[in-house]
Every structure is written in structure tokens, then in C-alpha cells.
Amino acid sequence: MKTIAIDCGAADTRAALLVANEPVRFWLGPARGDEAHAGPEPGDVYVGRIRTAAPALKGAFVDIGADADAFFPIGNAKPPTEGALVRFKVRRPAVGGKGVMLARAEGLDSADAAPPAASVGRIAAADAGVAAVRALGEHGGVVNDAAAGAILRREFPRLRIDIGGPGFDENIEALLDASFSRAVALPGGARLVIDETEALTAVDVDTGGAAEGAGAKLNDKVNASAADRLFLEFSRRGIGGRIVVDFLPPSDAKAQGALLAALEKSREGLFECRFGRLSADGLFDLTAPRSRRSLLDEATEAFGDELRQGRRFTLDWSAKVAIRALERRLRRAPSSRPRLLVGAGIADYLAKARPQWRERLAARFGARFAIEPDPRMREREFDVVE
């Protein structure tokens, strides 16, 4: 049974698709009321100007007022007139090096959309709760915000939408946090090491602490454990595109066939992809649709020099995590009076870019909290204290 849990926080909205109460996929979005601050998301409505028709690509490039042109696929239809204003819905956000994908807004054609050129840009952003349900599939579930619940019931009248609860319980929060970790522990001491890059995702199956008594049979056992976990991790992390997995060398051709069968079984109904080849030495490749940003793309940014590069959480994400930690303390300890201590970067960001997050906390919990800069902390550090 599939359900969706939606957690509407003061700083962001998070949702999880649950199968038999276990999270199998996450969605991250802006707080309700902050949708206009986010980039183009599925369901958002824009007025776009056709910049360039591209018959060879069976589409057109469209100026929607964003940083880069969006793409409107037209198939074998007649190309739209360059310079025409048309209303669109976002079909897919920008993912990796690929721009926004558009679809024609239902019931609206270019004759209906004749606003002045200055109106190029977003007309309406999808409510965060609605965007979560569209992204995770139209399943019923629970949301911890009454206003969001009312909108969801109106938008999806056939779904059962319950209102109440904390949104995410501690187990879901912990699994979301774990989905940012590079290493994934497997039973018996082995592990998966997952590295996302711009071009592909590389996964190493490592015996780790299971190396004692290493041999062909151990390889087969570790590979089976990795195959059982692999697609759940891909789904939770939102990983798509080209993926290469370096399994341990199977003991023989029979073990190689058993590993491939285990992979087929574990991805069924969970992760859409196209299998490539599983070699005799354990190298396996596959390709998955890249229809959304991964969790890592949503929350981190690249940094470093030409020789050593890495990723770190963005200032926006760090501030959201800090506000969420304060909100969790306020919700779970109704008589507490916590203080959120933050580094200079978060303090400046909250004061200048997102003052509404503090206002939402005050509206929900009153004036029993404080947010204070701490000069001893690095710019993206925080702590919640009494």
C-alpha cells in the first residue's frame, strides 16, 4: 500500500512516498508561501516567448524569464511562431546540464495568451503540497498542515487526505538524513559507496568489515546483499542518468546469472531503469530517467579548486536544517524555551533573505524561542540549546 507523508515546515516542505510504511522516495520543496522563491517546478504555469524553433530537435527554445531558456517538445506538430507568447506548464525542472522541459498549459493556446512582453515569466506556482503529490504519484496520505490539507482535498478529491500528526516521524527524518551519506552499511559489515558526479553516478561495492575470510563465496554473499539494497538507495536519493556499479567479482557464471536475477527482482516496481551489461568481473551499468534533481543536487553545491573538488551543503539548505531543528524542539517540547545559535552566514541569510521563517515560527509557537548569532561558530554552523 502506497501513501504519502507531507511535512510542511516553516522553512521548507518535505514529503516521502511510503510503501508498507517504509520510505522509498523523498521530495524536497519550498515552504508553503515560498513557492515563488523556488526555480521552475513541475506544475508551475509560465508565459513564455518562443525564442527559437528547432525542427531538428522536434521542439522550440522558450524564454520564460529564467536563467536559461526552456525546451518545448512538439514532436511532429507544426513549429510555433518565433516571438509568439504562449502559456506553458513546467513538465520537468532543470536537471544537471539539461534545462526546463515545458508542456502546453491545458485549454490554453497562443490566441488565449496575448499579454504584453513584460509579462513573460511565472503566472502561478504550484502549492508545495500539491507539487509533492504530483512528484511522488497521486496517492493518499497525511499532511501536518490544515490549510495544505484543504488544498490537497480540493485538488485531488478522489484521494484520502488525512490532516494531523508531526508530518515526519523520527524514523523518516533519520532515513532522509542518511540518504545524503556517501557510504551505506550493508549486513555483515560490507558497504556501498555512492559518488554522484555531473556525468554519472559511480557505486563501489566494498567488503569493508566483512573482509575477514574473503573469497569467492564471500563476494557472492556481499553482492547479493548489495543488489537487495541498491535500488532503494537510488530511489530515495533521486538518482538518475548513467549509473555504473562495481560489484565484487562473482565466483562463476552461475553466480553472475544469480546476481543479475537478484537485480531484476529488487528493482521491480521500485526503480525505473534500463539494464546494460554485467561483466564477468562484476562491472554493471544501467541508465535511469533523470526527471528530477537528486537530493544531493537540491541541498549541496560544488566547491574547491581544479585539483580537488567536493560538495558542501548550500547556505540555504543549512539555514533550513537549522530552522527545522528549532521547529522540531518547539513541537516536541511544548514547555521549552529553546535558543537557536547560528554562525554569521546563517544569521545574515535569515535576517535579510528569509525573515518570514522566523515569523512563521512565532505564529505557530509564540515568542518562546530566540535566534542568536554566535561568533564562535563557523558561518554555516548551528546548535539548539535551552
Secondary structure, 3 states (H helix, E strand, C coil): CEEEEEEECCCEEEEEEEECCEEEEEEEEECCCCHHHCCCCCCCEEEEEEEEEEHHHCEEEEECCCCCCEEEECCCCCCCCCCCEEEEEEEECCECCECCEEEECCCCCCCCCCCCHHHCEEEECCCHHHHHHHHHCCCCEEECCHHHHHHHHHHCCCCCEEECCCCCCHHHHHHHHHCCCCEEECHHHCEEEEEECCCEEEEEEECHHHHCCCCHHHHHHHHHHHHHHHHHHHHHHCCCEEEEEECCCCCCHHHHHHHHHHHHHHHCCCCCCEEEEECCCCEEEEEECCCCCCHHHHHEEEEECCCCEEEEECHHHHHHHHHHHHHHHHHHCCCCCCEEEECHHHHHHHHHCCHHHHHHHHHHHCCCCEEEECCCCCCCCEEEEC
